[in-house]
Amino acid sequence: MKKLILCLCLTVGLLFSCNESKENVDENIKTKIIENPTNKVGLSSDIIWEQMNPAREDKSPLAGTIWGNRKAEVPTGYIGKFKDGFSSPPHIHNVTYRAIVMNGLIHNDDPKSENMWMPVGSFWTQPAGEPHITSAKGEETMAYIEIDNGPYLVEPVTEAFDNGERPINIDASNIVWLDHSQTNWISTNNQAKISFLWKNSNDIRGLFVKLPKNFRGNIYSKGTILYGVIITGNIDYKMPKANSITNLDPGSYFESTGNSIHQISTKEEALIYIRTNNAIEIR
């Protein structure tokens, strides 16, 4: 069944990616100066950590909010940090979440399933009300976790319900990547790659952007929402109208609202997760 689901996800993902890649960024963004840039950055070193499930005390993984507020009725992105050997009891969540492995190995599945360890760069979704367990292997195992509306709660399986969604686990080796020859979201001869992961009814979508070693360029956006979370690697980020450059490591992020230009360079390959509600272009 897992193989069937995985094949279906890959097929749908490829079709979805090809369809998404046809949208265009407004050409005016690439030729004009943004008078009042909304660009902001957040550093991993500023993350405040707390127990994800206080009821489990020291056995609870840690949670560090990046943007939003997981205790409020708002979209939120945060990092879960797990100890080596962690394994949760069967439980449910009141809301659906998406997640990306940032470090170590993570298993997330039905309580009776065999371990399927997902490496760094893997993507999974966990539907609201669906019983599951989460396990971790490796030092400082971390995952980026995102919800569309909080609060994010941990509840017992006695409260389980079926909301019509089904979980998806995609190993990093099965992510579908598009280059400049397959999508107009990347300029000609640019070595960056994109993978379209999901899109909801409000036109908000999530995608991976893989930047090669020694990349130097811009990400253009006109989305009223844009969060870029560093999953692996490091990027140097130049703020508009400033001479300073900020190094963003895993867990750090950049954001903007409206027309924006994000000037980025790398010394090593970097993987960025982007949440937005419009097309981007990498040049």
Phi and psi in degrees as a GROMACS rama.xvg file:
@    title "Ramachandran Plot"
@    xaxis  label "Phi"
@    yaxis  label "Psi"
@TYPE xy
-60.8516  -40.7401  LYS-2
-65.1794  -38.8112  LYS-3
-64.6593  -44.8842  LEU-4
-62.5335  -42.5801  ILE-5
-62.8358  -45.3403  LEU-6
-61.6469  -42.0531  CYS-7
-62.4073  -43.1151  LEU-8
-62.6717  -41.8523  CYS-9
-65.5375  -41.0105  LEU-10
-65.2354  -48.3736  THR-11
-63.1265  -40.5649  VAL-12
-61.5672  -40.51  GLY-13
-66.3331  -44.8982  LEU-14
-63.6884  -42.0886  LEU-15
-62.4811  -43.1081  PHE-16
-62.34  -44.8561  SER-17
-63.7288  -38.5871  CYS-18
-69.5463  -45.6412  ASN-19
-61.4515  -36.8668  GLU-20
-68.1495  -5.46054  SER-21
-86.1456  -13.1473  LYS-22
-69.47  151.957  GLU-23
-118.218  147.637  ASN-24
-83.6227  143.78  VAL-25
-56.4301  123.228  ASP-26
-60.621  -27.4766  GLU-27
-63.1716  -29.4224  ASN-28
-61.746  -36.3118  ILE-29
-80.251  -8.27198  LYS-30
-117.973  -9.5785  THR-31
-115.195  159.527  LYS-32
-85.4708  131.302  ILE-33
-76.6666  113.011  ILE-34
-64.157  -42.6861  GLU-35
-126.05  76.2552  ASN-36
-62.506  142.854  PRO-37
-105.077  9.32869  THR-38
-57.4737  136.01  ASN-39
-139.766  157.604  LYS-40
-131.406  153.844  VAL-41
-130.928  139.123  GLY-42
-100.874  144.376  LEU-43
-60.8565  -30.9393  SER-44
-68.8222  -14.9545  SER-45
-94.509  -1.91195  ASP-46
-66.0397  134.482  ILE-47
-99.8199  121.851  ILE-48
-97.3977  141.117  TRP-49
-147.417  168.544  GLU-50
-70.3152  130.793  GLN-51
-68.0446  -39.0158  MET-52
-129.931  86.2071  ASN-53
-54.3588  -25.2915  PRO-54
-62.974  -23.9366  ALA-55
-94.1924  -0.863756  ARG-56
50.5253  -123.306  GLU-57
-65.4564  -18.8401  ASP-58
-82.0718  -7.46727  LYS-59
-78.1951  140.695  SER-60
-67.1629  164.695  PRO-61
-95.9856  152.904  LEU-62
-129.976  133.29  ALA-63
-129.529  113.186  GLY-64
-71.2731  134.587  THR-65
-96.0472  -53.2626  ILE-66
-142.89  155.423  TRP-67
82.2396  -155.518  GLY-68
-156.096  106.685  ASN-69
-69.0075  -8.49443  ARG-70
-97.6199  -0.661268  LYS-71
-118.326  171.462  ALA-72
-86.1201  62.3686  GLU-73
-141.703  157.69  VAL-74
-62.7179  147.16  PRO-75
-150.139  144.211  THR-76
-123.924  129.749  GLY-77
-146.128  170.442  TYR-78
-111.156  132.973  ILE-79
-100.184  132.623  GLY-80
-118.494  127.051  LYS-81
-121.966  143.41  PHE-82
-77.8164  151.816  LYS-83
-58.4405  129.32  ASP-84
89.0569  -0.753242  GLY-85
-61.0756  139.356  PHE-86
-149.003  123.071  SER-87
-81.1344  157.282  SER-88
-72.5304  160.172  PRO-89
-55.5443  137.241  PRO-90
-159.716  174.875  HIS-91
-130.397  169.108  ILE-92
-121.456  151.947  HIS-93
-77.9641  -14.5899  ASN-94
-131.598  154.959  VAL-95
-74.6431  141.851  THR-96
-132.075  158.968  TYR-97
-115.275  153.151  ARG-98
-151.373  155.119  ALA-99
-135.198  130.848  ILE-100
-73.4312  125.034  VAL-101
-102.896  -30.361  MET-102
-158.414  145.237  ASN-103
76.8255  -157.927  GLY-104
-127.027  140.919  LEU-105
-132.84  137.582  ILE-106
-113.357  129.584  HIS-107
-141.96  110.89  ASN-108
-166.188  -176.243  ASP-109
-55.2312  142.286  ASP-110
-56.2185  -25.5014  PRO-111
-96.4454  -0.915943  LYS-112
-80.8412  156.999  SER-113
-73.8066  155.492  GLU-114
-61.2058  131.151  ASN-115
-127.292  93.7087  MET-116
-77.0733  121.719  TRP-117
-97.064  127.187  MET-118
-84.6682  179.058  PRO-119
-54.8349  134.837  VAL-120
91.8142  -1.44518  GLY-121
-78.8681  155.819  SER-122
-128.788  136.382  PHE-123
-144.766  160.515  TRP-124
-125.454  146.211  THR-125
-127.825  108.372  GLN-126
-66.6546  146.664  PRO-127
-57.122  138.873  ALA-128
82.2977  -5.6337  GLY-129
-88.9485  119.965  GLU-130
-62.2435  137.833  PRO-131
-162.899  169.117  HIS-132
-125.527  157.463  ILE-133
-127.624  129.943  THR-134
-128.45  156.576  SER-135
-135.253  146.026  ALA-136
-136.95  126.649  LYS-137
115.606  155.413  GLY-138
-73.2659  139.363  GLU-139
54.4437  42.0309  GLU-140
-64.6868  131.319  THR-141
-138.207  153.265  MET-142
-142.547  140.758  ALA-143
-83.959  130.404  TYR-144
-125.485  137.31  ILE-145
-136.477  137.084  GLU-146
-126.357  152.945  ILE-147
-87.1362  -21.9435  ASP-148
-162.755  126.899  ASN-149
-93.0378  -168.761  GLY-150
-74.7412  157.124  PRO-151
-95.5632  115.704  TYR-152
-123.268  150.323  LEU-153
-103.122  125.267  VAL-154
-132.391  158.173  GLU-155
-70.9153  157.619  PRO-156
-65.9308  -16.2713  VAL-157
-65.4466  -15.631  THR-158
-98.5465  11.8824  GLU-159
-60.4096  147.877  ALA-160
-153.022  161.552  PHE-161
-107.174  112.783  ASP-162
-95.1987  6.95262  ASN-163
93.6011  -14.6536  GLY-164
-86.4305  161.73  GLU-165
-128.477  145.028  ARG-166
-67.9708  152.215  PRO-167
-130.633  128.841  ILE-168
-121.635  117.702  ASN-169
-121.631  113.143  ILE-170
-64.2483  148.858  ASP-171
-54.5519  -33.3621  ALA-172
-70.7221  -12.2977  SER-173
-108.1  8.18898  ASN-174
-67.6456  135.607  ILE-175
-90.317  117.616  VAL-176
-106.19  140.012  TRP-177
-117.336  139.884  LEU-178
-108.962  -171.257  ASP-179
-63.3335  -20.8225  HIS-180
-81.5307  -9.82755  SER-181
-116.571  -10.1752  GLN-182
-148.465  140.437  THR-183
-85.879  11.0204  ASN-184
-80.9909  -8.13787  TRP-185
-125.51  130.659  ILE-186
-69.4939  157.608  SER-187
-56.5021  136.826  THR-188
69.7457  4.36778  ASN-189
-79.9478  135.993  ASN-190
-90.2909  5.09607  GLN-191
-68.4658  161.475  ALA-192
-135.475  155.201  LYS-193
-130.533  144.211  ILE-194
-131.699  123.62  SER-195
-87.694  119.757  PHE-196
-97.2761  -42.8266  LEU-197
-161.962  162.437  TRP-198
-154.173  135.953  LYS-199
-106.826  -176.896  ASN-200
-69.1209  -14.2098  SER-201
-94.8505  11.963  ASN-202
66.8382  15.9247  ASP-203
-84.73  134.641  ILE-204
-136.938  159.257  ARG-205
-120.09  139.027  GLY-206
-147.03  154.883  LEU-207
-92.5989  140.705  PHE-208
-122.249  122.952  VAL-209
-107.592  116.94  LYS-210
-102.854  134.207  LEU-211
-76.4571  167.869  PRO-212
-57.9103  138.461  LYS-213
64.7209  27.1378  ASN-214
-69.5358  142.777  PHE-215
-146.162  112.089  ARG-216
-175.72  -163.049  GLY-217
-128.24  149.493  ASN-218
-109.889  118.276  ILE-219
-98.3042  140.504  TYR-220
-147.295  148.039  SER-221
-124.563  14.0482  LYS-222
-70.685  141.968  GLY-223
-74.8976  -10.3523  THR-224
-128.556  129.459  ILE-225
-154.714  117.914  LEU-226
-121.923  130.662  TYR-227
-119.156  109.386  GLY-228
-102.556  127.753  VAL-229
-76.3639  119.399  ILE-230
-92.7893  -50.4025  ILE-231
-139.053  157.633  THR-232
80.1666  -174.118  GLY-233
-131.598  146.336  ASN-234
-127.307  151.05  ILE-235
-100.204  123.832  ASP-236
-116.013  123.671  TYR-237
-100.712  119.998  LYS-238
-72.0026  141.473  MET-239
-59.5067  144.531  PRO-240
59.4716  25.9695  LYS-241
-139.037  150.674  ALA-242
-92.6733  -10.2074  ASN-243
-82.835  149.795  SER-244
-119.918  133.317  ILE-245
-110.545  129.554  THR-246
-83.8309  126.142  ASN-247
-111.654  118.062  LEU-248
-103.155  177.623  ASP-249
-54.0702  130.88  PRO-250
98.7499  -17.4217  GLY-251
-81.8161  165.625  SER-252
-153.578  164.389  TYR-253
-128.143  156.122  PHE-254
-149.124  164.681  GLU-255
-164.142  164.598  SER-256
-131.758  131.868  THR-257
79.7005  -166.191  GLY-258
-55.7773  129.558  ASN-259
-155.04  154.194  SER-260
-127.652  125.774  ILE-261
-112.441  110.164  HIS-262
-91.9503  119.027  GLN-263
-132.528  143.616  ILE-264
-138.67  155.267  SER-265
-133.953  154.204  THR-266
-109.447  -12.929  LYS-267
-143.399  164.43  GLU-268
-60.4997  140.18  GLU-269
-133.83  143.518  ALA-270
-114.744  123.629  LEU-271
-120.072  135.177  ILE-272
-99.1021  128.492  TYR-273
-119.334  130.983  ILE-274
-112.959  123.437  ARG-275
-153.723  174.125  THR-276
-124.709  24.3334  ASN-277
-158.206  176.137  ASN-278
-69.3854  153.728  ALA-279
-122.211  165.092  ILE-280
-139.137  135.805  GLU-281
-104.985  123.023  ILE-282
